[in-house]
Amino acid sequence: AYRLKKVIRRLLDFARTKPTALTELDLAEVLADAVSLARLDPRARAHPIHCAVPERPLVISGDADALKEAVLNLLFNALDAVARGGEVRATARQDGDRAEVVVEDTGSGIEPADLERLF
């Protein structure tokens, strides 16, 4: 598991150094790929990751590797935040003419005193 985590980290580092290339892609497929990688993380054994994507493609223009990296970071943050027995949900959906990815966890959230320091 730790070897896989290192391989994923190296892939993400590689993706970060390559130039951004906008192409037409399926956001639901990017999310499903990111969830598959995140499920390899040892923390995902204790905290299941549920993934919901629509049946039809969510076609957008973007960089698949950069989007996958962003979603993976959100999933890893959620795995860090969730309490024992909790779970993580990742959803891709259409909202009018927009497509969006939502990552949620059952963790306690951010302390109100820390909210002002987020950004």
MOTA-V398005 format. One record per run of one state. SS is the DSSP state (A for helix, B for strand, O for the rest). FROM is the first residue (numbers start at 0). LEN is the number of residues. If there is no record, write none. Layout:
ss={SS,SS}
from={FROM,FROM}
len={LEN,LEN}
This chain:
ss={O,A,O,B,A,O,A,O,B,O,B,O,A,O,B,O,B,O,A,O}
from={0,1,17,22,26,38,42,46,48,52,58,62,63,81,87,95,97,105,111,115}
len={1,16,5,4,12,4,4,2,4,6,4,1,18,6,8,2,8,6,4,4}
